Amino acid sequence: MIPITLVNQGELVTVKKITGSDAIRQHLAELGFVVDADVMVVSAFNGNVILQVHGAKIALNESMARRIMV
């Protein structure tokens, strides 16, 4: 498993695990980042990413994005 920050732009991946505290995992789940969700990296810059999940584009900073393991 690798953090989604290391995935190439345009690549479609599946979430394997979400790390962090309960509050962080809950927040990411509310945004649609749950195990087995398909996520595409739309854009990446200095670890910050724009991800497409369930048809919505979500921007995450590097700290939050590193918690999404694929």
PDB file of N, CA, C and O in Angstrom, chain B, residues numbered from 101:
ATOM      1  N   MET B 101       0.842  -1.187   0.000  1.00  0.00           N
ATOM      2  CA  MET B 101       0.000   0.000   0.000  1.00  0.00           C
ATOM      3  C   MET B 101       0.886   1.248   0.000  1.00  0.00           C
ATOM      4  O   MET B 101       1.947   1.293   0.623  1.00  0.00           O
ATOM      5  N   ILE B 102       0.404   2.250  -0.722  1.00  0.00           N
ATOM      6  CA  ILE B 102       1.109   3.532  -0.759  1.00  0.00           C
ATOM      7  C   ILE B 102       0.098   4.657  -0.531  1.00  0.00           C
ATOM      8  O   ILE B 102      -1.090   4.479  -0.801  1.00  0.00           O
ATOM      9  N   PRO B 103       0.553   5.808  -0.039  1.00  0.00           N
ATOM     10  CA  PRO B 103      -0.372   6.935   0.113  1.00  0.00           C
ATOM     11  C   PRO B 103      -0.750   7.488  -1.265  1.00  0.00           C
ATOM     12  O   PRO B 103       0.040   7.411  -2.206  1.00  0.00           O
ATOM     13  N   ILE B 104      -1.933   8.033  -1.375  1.00  0.00           N
ATOM     14  CA  ILE B 104      -2.421   8.535  -2.664  1.00  0.00           C
ATOM     15  C   ILE B 104      -1.581   9.700  -3.179  1.00  0.00           C
ATOM     16  O   ILE B 104      -1.651  10.032  -4.362  1.00  0.00           O
ATOM     17  N   THR B 105      -0.793  10.318  -2.316  1.00  0.00           N
ATOM     18  CA  THR B 105       0.081  11.416  -2.755  1.00  0.00           C
ATOM     19  C   THR B 105       1.168  10.926  -3.713  1.00  0.00           C
ATOM     20  O   THR B 105       1.767  11.735  -4.421  1.00  0.00           O
ATOM     21  N   LEU B 106       1.435   9.616  -3.748  1.00  0.00           N
ATOM     22  CA  LEU B 106       2.458   9.059  -4.630  1.00  0.00           C
ATOM     23  C   LEU B 106       1.892   8.529  -5.944  1.00  0.00           C
ATOM     24  O   LEU B 106       2.642   8.023  -6.779  1.00  0.00           O
ATOM     25  N   VAL B 107       0.587   8.638  -6.138  1.00  0.00           N
ATOM     26  CA  VAL B 107      -0.065   8.151  -7.356  1.00  0.00           C
ATOM     27  C   VAL B 107       0.067   9.205  -8.449  1.00  0.00           C
ATOM     28  O   VAL B 107      -0.020  10.402  -8.176  1.00  0.00           O
ATOM     29  N   ASN B 108       0.275   8.764  -9.672  1.00  0.00           N
ATOM     30  CA  ASN B 108       0.430   9.676 -10.804  1.00  0.00           C
ATOM     31  C   ASN B 108      -0.893  10.327 -11.195  1.00  0.00           C
ATOM     32  O   ASN B 108      -1.965   9.745 -11.029  1.00  0.00           O
ATOM     33  N   GLN B 109      -0.792  11.533 -11.713  1.00  0.00           N
ATOM     34  CA  GLN B 109      -1.959  12.268 -12.188  1.00  0.00           C
ATOM     35  C   GLN B 109      -2.662  11.464 -13.281  1.00  0.00           C
ATOM     36  O   GLN B 109      -2.009  10.910 -14.166  1.00  0.00           O
ATOM     37  N   GLY B 110      -3.993  11.401 -13.218  1.00  0.00           N
ATOM     38  CA  GLY B 110      -4.782  10.687 -14.208  1.00  0.00           C
ATOM     39  C   GLY B 110      -4.982   9.216 -13.898  1.00  0.00           C
ATOM     40  O   GLY B 110      -5.715   8.531 -14.611  1.00  0.00           O
ATOM     41  N   GLU B 111      -4.353   8.723 -12.860  1.00  0.00           N
ATOM     42  CA  GLU B 111      -4.443   7.303 -12.514  1.00  0.00           C
ATOM     43  C   GLU B 111      -5.674   7.028 -11.652  1.00  0.00           C
ATOM     44  O   GLU B 111      -5.982   7.790 -10.735  1.00  0.00           O
ATOM     45  N   LEU B 112      -6.371   5.941 -11.952  1.00  0.00           N
ATOM     46  CA  LEU B 112      -7.532   5.502 -11.180  1.00  0.00           C
ATOM     47  C   LEU B 112      -7.083   4.411 -10.215  1.00  0.00           C
ATOM     48  O   LEU B 112      -6.492   3.415 -10.632  1.00  0.00           O
ATOM     49  N   VAL B 113      -7.362   4.597  -8.929  1.00  0.00           N
ATOM     50  CA  VAL B 113      -6.947   3.640  -7.902  1.00  0.00           C
ATOM     51  C   VAL B 113      -8.130   3.327  -6.988  1.00  0.00           C
ATOM     52  O   VAL B 113      -9.151   4.014  -7.015  1.00  0.00           O
ATOM     53  N   THR B 114      -7.974   2.289  -6.190  1.00  0.00           N
ATOM     54  CA  THR B 114      -9.000   1.893  -5.226  1.00  0.00           C
ATOM     55  C   THR B 114      -8.457   2.069  -3.820  1.00  0.00           C
ATOM     56  O   THR B 114      -7.338   1.648  -3.524  1.00  0.00           O
ATOM     57  N   VAL B 115      -9.246   2.690  -2.952  1.00  0.00           N
ATOM     58  CA  VAL B 115      -8.839   2.922  -1.569  1.00  0.00           C
ATOM     59  C   VAL B 115      -8.761   1.582  -0.843  1.00  0.00           C
ATOM     60  O   VAL B 115      -9.702   0.790  -0.878  1.00  0.00           O
ATOM     61  N   LYS B 116      -7.626   1.338  -0.186  1.00  0.00           N
ATOM     62  CA  LYS B 116      -7.427   0.096   0.577  1.00  0.00           C
ATOM     63  C   LYS B 116      -7.580   0.322   2.078  1.00  0.00           C
ATOM     64  O   LYS B 116      -8.048  -0.560   2.798  1.00  0.00           O
ATOM     65  N   LYS B 117      -7.181   1.516   2.553  1.00  0.00           N
ATOM     66  CA  LYS B 117      -7.199   1.782   3.987  1.00  0.00           C
ATOM     67  C   LYS B 117      -7.157   3.283   4.218  1.00  0.00           C
ATOM     68  O   LYS B 117      -6.547   4.021   3.445  1.00  0.00           O
ATOM     69  N   ILE B 118      -7.811   3.734   5.290  1.00  0.00           N
ATOM     70  CA  ILE B 118      -7.749   5.126   5.722  1.00  0.00           C
ATOM     71  C   ILE B 118      -7.101   5.121   7.103  1.00  0.00           C
ATOM     72  O   ILE B 118      -7.558   4.413   8.000  1.00  0.00           O
ATOM     73  N   THR B 119      -6.036   5.908   7.278  1.00  0.00           N
ATOM     74  CA  THR B 119      -5.343   5.957   8.560  1.00  0.00           C
ATOM     75  C   THR B 119      -5.676   7.258   9.280  1.00  0.00           C
ATOM     76  O   THR B 119      -6.269   8.166   8.698  1.00  0.00           O
ATOM     77  N   GLY B 120      -5.292   7.338  10.536  1.00  0.00           N
ATOM     78  CA  GLY B 120      -5.511   8.549  11.325  1.00  0.00           C
ATOM     79  C   GLY B 120      -6.496   8.314  12.452  1.00  0.00           C
ATOM     80  O   GLY B 120      -6.958   7.197  12.683  1.00  0.00           O
ATOM     81  N   SER B 121      -6.804   9.393  13.145  1.00  0.00           N
ATOM     82  CA  SER B 121      -7.726   9.317  14.283  1.00  0.00           C
ATOM     83  C   SER B 121      -9.146   9.037  13.787  1.00  0.00           C
ATOM     84  O   SER B 121      -9.427   9.129  12.593  1.00  0.00           O
ATOM     85  N   ASP B 122     -10.018   8.701  14.709  1.00  0.00           N
ATOM     86  CA  ASP B 122     -11.422   8.456  14.355  1.00  0.00           C
ATOM     87  C   ASP B 122     -12.042   9.668  13.680  1.00  0.00           C
ATOM     88  O   ASP B 122     -12.797   9.525  12.718  1.00  0.00           O
ATOM     89  N   ALA B 123     -11.731  10.859  14.175  1.00  0.00           N
ATOM     90  CA  ALA B 123     -12.308  12.083  13.609  1.00  0.00           C
ATOM     91  C   ALA B 123     -11.841  12.297  12.167  1.00  0.00           C
ATOM     92  O   ALA B 123     -12.631  12.694  11.310  1.00  0.00           O
ATOM     93  N   ILE B 124     -10.583  12.039  11.905  1.00  0.00           N
ATOM     94  CA  ILE B 124     -10.059  12.203  10.544  1.00  0.00           C
ATOM     95  C   ILE B 124     -10.669  11.162   9.613  1.00  0.00           C
ATOM     96  O   ILE B 124     -11.080  11.492   8.501  1.00  0.00           O
ATOM     97  N   ARG B 125     -10.730   9.924  10.050  1.00  0.00           N
ATOM     98  CA  ARG B 125     -11.329   8.872   9.216  1.00  0.00           C
ATOM     99  C   ARG B 125     -12.796   9.172   8.938  1.00  0.00           C
ATOM    100  O   ARG B 125     -13.272   8.945   7.826  1.00  0.00           O
ATOM    101  N   GLN B 126     -13.519   9.679   9.935  1.00  0.00           N
ATOM    102  CA  GLN B 126     -14.922  10.034   9.751  1.00  0.00           C
ATOM    103  C   GLN B 126     -15.064  11.175   8.747  1.00  0.00           C
ATOM    104  O   GLN B 126     -15.936  11.131   7.879  1.00  0.00           O
ATOM    105  N   HIS B 127     -14.215  12.194   8.859  1.00  0.00           N
ATOM    106  CA  HIS B 127     -14.261  13.333   7.937  1.00  0.00           C
ATOM    107  C   HIS B 127     -14.019  12.876   6.494  1.00  0.00           C
ATOM    108  O   HIS B 127     -14.745  13.274   5.584  1.00  0.00           O
ATOM    109  N   LEU B 128     -13.002  12.044   6.291  1.00  0.00           N
ATOM    110  CA  LEU B 128     -12.713  11.550   4.948  1.00  0.00           C
ATOM    111  C   LEU B 128     -13.848  10.663   4.431  1.00  0.00           C
ATOM    112  O   LEU B 128     -14.160  10.692   3.240  1.00  0.00           O
ATOM    113  N   ALA B 129     -14.460   9.882   5.309  1.00  0.00           N
ATOM    114  CA  ALA B 129     -15.599   9.049   4.900  1.00  0.00           C
ATOM    115  C   ALA B 129     -16.767   9.920   4.455  1.00  0.00           C
ATOM    116  O   ALA B 129     -17.453   9.589   3.487  1.00  0.00           O
ATOM    117  N   GLU B 130     -17.000  11.024   5.147  1.00  0.00           N
ATOM    118  CA  GLU B 130     -18.086  11.932   4.762  1.00  0.00           C
ATOM    119  C   GLU B 130     -17.825  12.566   3.403  1.00  0.00           C
ATOM    120  O   GLU B 130     -18.765  12.929   2.696  1.00  0.00           O
ATOM    121  N   LEU B 131     -16.553  12.700   3.033  1.00  0.00           N
ATOM    122  CA  LEU B 131     -16.199  13.233   1.715  1.00  0.00           C
ATOM    123  C   LEU B 131     -16.267  12.157   0.623  1.00  0.00           C
ATOM    124  O   LEU B 131     -16.178  12.467  -0.565  1.00  0.00           O
ATOM    125  N   GLY B 132     -16.424  10.893   1.032  1.00  0.00           N
ATOM    126  CA  GLY B 132     -16.533   9.794   0.069  1.00  0.00           C
ATOM    127  C   GLY B 132     -15.337   8.875   0.010  1.00  0.00           C
ATOM    128  O   GLY B 132     -15.328   7.923  -0.771  1.00  0.00           O
ATOM    129  N   PHE B 133     -14.328   9.138   0.818  1.00  0.00           N
ATOM    130  CA  PHE B 133     -13.121   8.310   0.816  1.00  0.00           C
ATOM    131  C   PHE B 133     -13.291   7.161   1.800  1.00  0.00           C
ATOM    132  O   PHE B 133     -12.980   7.283   2.985  1.00  0.00           O
ATOM    133  N   VAL B 134     -13.791   6.045   1.286  1.00  0.00           N
ATOM    134  CA  VAL B 134     -14.022   4.843   2.085  1.00  0.00           C
ATOM    135  C   VAL B 134     -13.313   3.677   1.400  1.00  0.00           C
ATOM    136  O   VAL B 134     -12.993   3.751   0.214  1.00  0.00           O
ATOM    137  N   VAL B 135     -13.072   2.618   2.135  1.00  0.00           N
ATOM    138  CA  VAL B 135     -12.428   1.429   1.581  1.00  0.00           C
ATOM    139  C   VAL B 135     -13.232   0.918   0.391  1.00  0.00           C
ATOM    140  O   VAL B 135     -14.461   0.856   0.439  1.00  0.00           O
ATOM    141  N   ASP B 136     -12.533   0.558  -0.666  1.00  0.00           N
ATOM    142  CA  ASP B 136     -13.068   0.046  -1.932  1.00  0.00           C
ATOM    143  C   ASP B 136     -13.641   1.126  -2.848  1.00  0.00           C
ATOM    144  O   ASP B 136     -14.178   0.800  -3.907  1.00  0.00           O
ATOM    145  N   ALA B 137     -13.541   2.399  -2.472  1.00  0.00           N
ATOM    146  CA  ALA B 137     -13.983   3.481  -3.359  1.00  0.00           C
ATOM    147  C   ALA B 137     -12.937   3.683  -4.455  1.00  0.00           C
ATOM    148  O   ALA B 137     -11.735   3.634  -4.197  1.00  0.00           O
ATOM    149  N   ASP B 138     -13.414   3.912  -5.680  1.00  0.00           N
ATOM    150  CA  ASP B 138     -12.515   4.225  -6.792  1.00  0.00           C
ATOM    151  C   ASP B 138     -12.243   5.719  -6.789  1.00  0.00           C
ATOM    152  O   ASP B 138     -13.170   6.526  -6.724  1.00  0.00           O
ATOM    153  N   VAL B 139     -10.965   6.087  -6.860  1.00  0.00           N
ATOM    154  CA  VAL B 139     -10.548   7.483  -6.787  1.00  0.00           C
ATOM    155  C   VAL B 139      -9.586   7.762  -7.938  1.00  0.00           C
ATOM    156  O   VAL B 139      -8.683   6.971  -8.208  1.00  0.00           O
ATOM    157  N   MET B 140      -9.789   8.899  -8.616  1.00  0.00           N
ATOM    158  CA  MET B 140      -8.863   9.312  -9.661  1.00  0.00           C
ATOM    159  C   MET B 140      -8.130  10.568  -9.224  1.00  0.00           C
ATOM    160  O   MET B 140      -8.734  11.501  -8.695  1.00  0.00           O
ATOM    161  N   VAL B 141      -6.824  10.584  -9.449  1.00  0.00           N
ATOM    162  CA  VAL B 141      -6.021  11.763  -9.158  1.00  0.00           C
ATOM    163  C   VAL B 141      -6.164  12.717 -10.347  1.00  0.00           C
ATOM    164  O   VAL B 141      -5.649  12.449 -11.432  1.00  0.00           O
ATOM    165  N   VAL B 142      -6.865  13.825 -10.131  1.00  0.00           N
ATOM    166  CA  VAL B 142      -7.084  14.810 -11.191  1.00  0.00           C
ATOM    167  C   VAL B 142      -5.857  15.695 -11.338  1.00  0.00           C
ATOM    168  O   VAL B 142      -5.421  15.985 -12.452  1.00  0.00           O
ATOM    169  N   SER B 143      -5.306  16.121 -10.214  1.00  0.00           N
ATOM    170  CA  SER B 143      -4.161  17.019 -10.227  1.00  0.00           C
ATOM    171  C   SER B 143      -3.366  16.816  -8.949  1.00  0.00           C
ATOM    172  O   SER B 143      -3.924  16.492  -7.901  1.00  0.00           O
ATOM    173  N   ALA B 144      -2.057  17.011  -9.047  1.00  0.00           N
ATOM    174  CA  ALA B 144      -1.193  16.892  -7.871  1.00  0.00           C
ATOM    175  C   ALA B 144      -0.094  17.944  -7.971  1.00  0.00           C
ATOM    176  O   ALA B 144       0.503  18.140  -9.029  1.00  0.00           O
ATOM    177  N   PHE B 145       0.163  18.626  -6.836  1.00  0.00           N
ATOM    178  CA  PHE B 145       1.206  19.646  -6.808  1.00  0.00           C
ATOM    179  C   PHE B 145       1.764  19.741  -5.396  1.00  0.00           C
ATOM    180  O   PHE B 145       1.037  20.085  -4.464  1.00  0.00           O
ATOM    181  N   ASN B 146       3.046  19.440  -5.228  1.00  0.00           N
ATOM    182  CA  ASN B 146       3.710  19.492  -3.923  1.00  0.00           C
ATOM    183  C   ASN B 146       2.998  18.676  -2.849  1.00  0.00           C
ATOM    184  O   ASN B 146       2.952  19.087  -1.690  1.00  0.00           O
ATOM    185  N   GLY B 147       2.447  17.534  -3.220  1.00  0.00           N
ATOM    186  CA  GLY B 147       1.757  16.683  -2.257  1.00  0.00           C
ATOM    187  C   GLY B 147       0.289  16.992  -2.100  1.00  0.00           C
ATOM    188  O   GLY B 147      -0.475  16.126  -1.674  1.00  0.00           O
ATOM    189  N   ASN B 148      -0.135  18.211  -2.432  1.00  0.00           N
ATOM    190  CA  ASN B 148      -1.551  18.564  -2.394  1.00  0.00           C
ATOM    191  C   ASN B 148      -2.211  17.979  -3.636  1.00  0.00           C
ATOM    192  O   ASN B 148      -1.614  17.966  -4.712  1.00  0.00           O
ATOM    193  N   VAL B 149      -3.435  17.498  -3.491  1.00  0.00           N
ATOM    194  CA  VAL B 149      -4.076  16.802  -4.608  1.00  0.00           C
ATOM    195  C   VAL B 149      -5.519  17.238  -4.797  1.00  0.00           C
ATOM    196  O   VAL B 149      -6.182  17.693  -3.865  1.00  0.00           O
ATOM    197  N   ILE B 150      -5.981  17.086  -6.023  1.00  0.00           N
ATOM    198  CA  ILE B 150      -7.406  17.170  -6.334  1.00  0.00           C
ATOM    199  C   ILE B 150      -7.792  15.774  -6.780  1.00  0.00           C
ATOM    200  O   ILE B 150      -7.226  15.231  -7.730  1.00  0.00           O
ATOM    201  N   LEU B 151      -8.759  15.199  -6.086  1.00  0.00           N
ATOM    202  CA  LEU B 151      -9.181  13.830  -6.335  1.00  0.00           C
ATOM    203  C   LEU B 151     -10.633  13.800  -6.779  1.00  0.00           C
ATOM    204  O   LEU B 151     -11.445  14.616  -6.343  1.00  0.00           O
ATOM    205  N   GLN B 152     -10.951  12.851  -7.652  1.00  0.00           N
ATOM    206  CA  GLN B 152     -12.344  12.652  -8.043  1.00  0.00           C
ATOM    207  C   GLN B 152     -12.823  11.357  -7.423  1.00  0.00           C
ATOM    208  O   GLN B 152     -12.255  10.288  -7.649  1.00  0.00           O
ATOM    209  N   VAL B 153     -13.893  11.475  -6.628  1.00  0.00           N
ATOM    210  CA  VAL B 153     -14.478  10.310  -5.961  1.00  0.00           C
ATOM    211  C   VAL B 153     -15.991  10.440  -6.037  1.00  0.00           C
ATOM    212  O   VAL B 153     -16.544  11.489  -5.708  1.00  0.00           O
ATOM    213  N   HIS B 154     -16.659   9.387  -6.467  1.00  0.00           N
ATOM    214  CA  HIS B 154     -18.118   9.374  -6.597  1.00  0.00           C
ATOM    215  C   HIS B 154     -18.631  10.562  -7.416  1.00  0.00           C
ATOM    216  O   HIS B 154     -19.680  11.128  -7.109  1.00  0.00           O
ATOM    217  N   GLY B 155     -17.883  10.937  -8.461  1.00  0.00           N
ATOM    218  CA  GLY B 155     -18.306  12.014  -9.347  1.00  0.00           C
ATOM    219  C   GLY B 155     -18.026  13.424  -8.856  1.00  0.00           C
ATOM    220  O   GLY B 155     -18.331  14.385  -9.562  1.00  0.00           O
ATOM    221  N   ALA B 156     -17.462  13.575  -7.680  1.00  0.00           N
ATOM    222  CA  ALA B 156     -17.160  14.904  -7.127  1.00  0.00           C
ATOM    223  C   ALA B 156     -15.644  15.096  -7.068  1.00  0.00           C
ATOM    224  O   ALA B 156     -14.897  14.150  -6.820  1.00  0.00           O
ATOM    225  N   LYS B 157     -15.209  16.318  -7.298  1.00  0.00           N
ATOM    226  CA  LYS B 157     -13.786  16.635  -7.181  1.00  0.00           C
ATOM    227  C   LYS B 157     -13.541  17.278  -5.818  1.00  0.00           C
ATOM    228  O   LYS B 157     -14.205  18.241  -5.437  1.00  0.00           O
ATOM    229  N   ILE B 158     -12.575  16.725  -5.102  1.00  0.00           N
ATOM    230  CA  ILE B 158     -12.251  17.155  -3.746  1.00  0.00           C
ATOM    231  C   ILE B 158     -10.769  17.515  -3.686  1.00  0.00           C
ATOM    232  O   ILE B 158      -9.922  16.747  -4.141  1.00  0.00           O
ATOM    233  N   ALA B 159     -10.458  18.679  -3.125  1.00  0.00           N
ATOM    234  CA  ALA B 159      -9.063  19.081  -2.932  1.00  0.00           C
ATOM    235  C   ALA B 159      -8.652  18.753  -1.500  1.00  0.00           C
ATOM    236  O   ALA B 159      -9.369  19.069  -0.550  1.00  0.00           O
ATOM    237  N   LEU B 160      -7.502  18.123  -1.356  1.00  0.00           N
ATOM    238  CA  LEU B 160      -6.967  17.782  -0.037  1.00  0.00           C
ATOM    239  C   LEU B 160      -5.518  18.243   0.059  1.00  0.00           C
ATOM    240  O   LEU B 160      -4.761  18.177  -0.911  1.00  0.00           O
ATOM    241  N   ASN B 161      -5.148  18.711   1.251  1.00  0.00           N
ATOM    242  CA  ASN B 161      -3.744  19.057   1.453  1.00  0.00           C
ATOM    243  C   ASN B 161      -2.947  17.765   1.656  1.00  0.00           C
ATOM    244  O   ASN B 161      -3.522  16.690   1.827  1.00  0.00           O
ATOM    245  N   GLU B 162      -1.648  17.885   1.635  1.00  0.00           N
ATOM    246  CA  GLU B 162      -0.791  16.708   1.712  1.00  0.00           C
ATOM    247  C   GLU B 162      -1.009  15.904   2.984  1.00  0.00           C
ATOM    248  O   GLU B 162      -1.000  14.674   2.949  1.00  0.00           O
ATOM    249  N   SER B 163      -1.203  16.583   4.099  1.00  0.00           N
ATOM    250  CA  SER B 163      -1.397  15.918   5.385  1.00  0.00           C
ATOM    251  C   SER B 163      -2.615  14.993   5.364  1.00  0.00           C
ATOM    252  O   SER B 163      -2.544  13.859   5.839  1.00  0.00           O
ATOM    253  N   MET B 164      -3.726  15.474   4.818  1.00  0.00           N
ATOM    254  CA  MET B 164      -4.936  14.653   4.756  1.00  0.00           C
ATOM    255  C   MET B 164      -4.802  13.579   3.688  1.00  0.00           C
ATOM    256  O   MET B 164      -5.215  12.439   3.905  1.00  0.00           O
ATOM    257  N   ALA B 165      -4.233  13.924   2.540  1.00  0.00           N
ATOM    258  CA  ALA B 165      -4.117  12.970   1.445  1.00  0.00           C
ATOM    259  C   ALA B 165      -3.228  11.789   1.810  1.00  0.00           C
ATOM    260  O   ALA B 165      -3.475  10.673   1.352  1.00  0.00           O
ATOM    261  N   ARG B 166      -2.197  12.011   2.627  1.00  0.00           N
ATOM    262  CA  ARG B 166      -1.314  10.917   3.031  1.00  0.00           C
ATOM    263  C   ARG B 166      -2.034   9.846   3.842  1.00  0.00           C
ATOM    264  O   ARG B 166      -1.518   8.737   3.981  1.00  0.00           O
ATOM    265  N   ARG B 167      -3.180  10.143   4.365  1.00  0.00           N
ATOM    266  CA  ARG B 167      -3.937   9.186   5.169  1.00  0.00           C
ATOM    267  C   ARG B 167      -4.747   8.207   4.312  1.00  0.00           C
ATOM    268  O   ARG B 167      -5.267   7.213   4.819  1.00  0.00           O
ATOM    269  N   ILE B 168      -4.848   8.497   3.019  1.00  0.00           N
ATOM    270  CA  ILE B 168      -5.577   7.621   2.088  1.00  0.00           C
ATOM    271  C   ILE B 168      -4.570   6.676   1.443  1.00  0.00           C
ATOM    272  O   ILE B 168      -3.713   7.092   0.663  1.00  0.00           O
ATOM    273  N   MET B 169      -4.692   5.406   1.781  1.00  0.00           N
ATOM    274  CA  MET B 169      -3.759   4.394   1.281  1.00  0.00           C
ATOM    275  C   MET B 169      -4.413   3.606   0.146  1.00  0.00           C
ATOM    276  O   MET B 169      -5.565   3.183   0.238  1.00  0.00           O
ATOM    277  N   VAL B 170      -3.641   3.423  -0.926  1.00  0.00           N
ATOM    278  CA  VAL B 170      -4.160   2.695  -2.088  1.00  0.00           C
ATOM    279  C   VAL B 170      -3.243   1.539  -2.439  1.00  0.00           C
ATOM    280  O   VAL B 170      -3.511   0.806  -3.390  1.00  0.00           O
TER     281      VAL B 170
END
